[in-house]
Amino acid sequence: MNTKKLAAERAVEAIEEGMTVGLGTGSTAYFAIERLGQRVKEGLNVRAVATSKRSEEQALALGIPIVPFAEVGQIDMTIDGADEVDRNLQLIKGGGGALLREKIVAARSAKMFVVVGEDKMVDTLGAFPLPVEIVPFAHEWTLDALKALQLNPGLRMEDGEPYVTDNGNYIADCRGVSIDDPASLHAELNAIPGVVENGLFVEMAHTVVVGREDGSLDLFTRSSLPPKSVL
């Protein structure tokens, strides 16, 4: 059972005629974009913005209209995945390297739908390495500042070189940190000169759709906890 695909396809059913939709990045968002492409072929009229070059290319190949950010006011709904989701619907994102663009789009959205498999649900964030996007200039100093916070940062590498985001920045992955207070850590990180943004998405998820191995779905929203099961 592909729990991510199950959750992604369910979330896409919430997209309505005429919406402006934000498209996330990563393995779960891939399934959402595929399903949205099917709905567009069936006659659904939407327009979209994408959080990465690869999501934009996928959408265009499926016939989903992509519009420039300058032409977008409010985004009605963004669908994206997450690397971890805690019991308060706080998130770690950025495993796919697009956390900055994902956060910009999420902040512009009336609703952010997060789609995950049940393995992504945790009591406390931090088992998944927390990505922090940093500028290349004096990045060693920025890493020193992250070390001073006891965050165990390591520069993300690709083919023996620092991984470079779509924005031309590096990513430091912080490992082995138990994040009991995501909001405070978020503020501490973004106060460091050289940090562009971090992978903590605090109070941003409106709805989390969780795919279960038995084929069922759980739907979490900020206004209805604990979750209700949906078919």
CORZI-V312419 format. One record per residue. RES is the residue in one small letter. SS is DSSP state (@ for helix, = for strand, . for the rest). Layout:
RES SS
RES SS
//
This chain:
m .
n .
t @
k @
k @
l @
a @
a @
e @
r @
a @
v @
e .
a .
i .
e .
e .
g .
m .
t =
v =
g =
l =
g .
t .
g .
s @
t @
a @
y @
f @
a @
i @
e @
r @
l @
g @
q @
r @
v @
k @
e .
g .
l .
n .
v .
r =
a =
v =
a =
t .
s .
k @
r @
s @
e @
e @
q @
a @
l @
a @
l .
g .
i .
p .
i =
v .
p .
f @
a @
e @
v .
g .
q .
i =
d .
m =
t =
i =
d =
g .
a .
d .
e =
v =
d .
r .
n .
l .
q .
l =
i =
k .
g .
g .
g .
g .
a .
l @
l @
r @
e @
k @
i @
v @
a @
a @
r .
s =
a .
k .
m =
f =
v =
v =
v =
g =
e @
d @
k @
m =
v .
d .
t .
l =
g .
a .
f .
p .
l =
p =
v =
e =
i =
v .
p .
f .
a .
h @
e @
w @
t @
l @
d @
a @
l @
k @
a @
l .
q .
l .
n .
p =
g =
l =
r .
m =
e =
d .
g .
e =
p =
y .
v .
t .
d .
n .
g .
n .
y =
i =
a =
d =
c =
r .
g .
v .
s .
i =
d .
d .
p @
a @
s @
l @
h @
a @
e @
l @
n @
a .
i .
p .
g .
v =
v =
e =
n =
g .
l =
f =
v .
e .
m .
a .
h .
t =
v =
v =
v =
g =
r .
e .
d .
g .
s .
l =
d =
l =
f =
t =
r .
s .
s =
l =
p =
p =
k =
s =
v =
l .
//
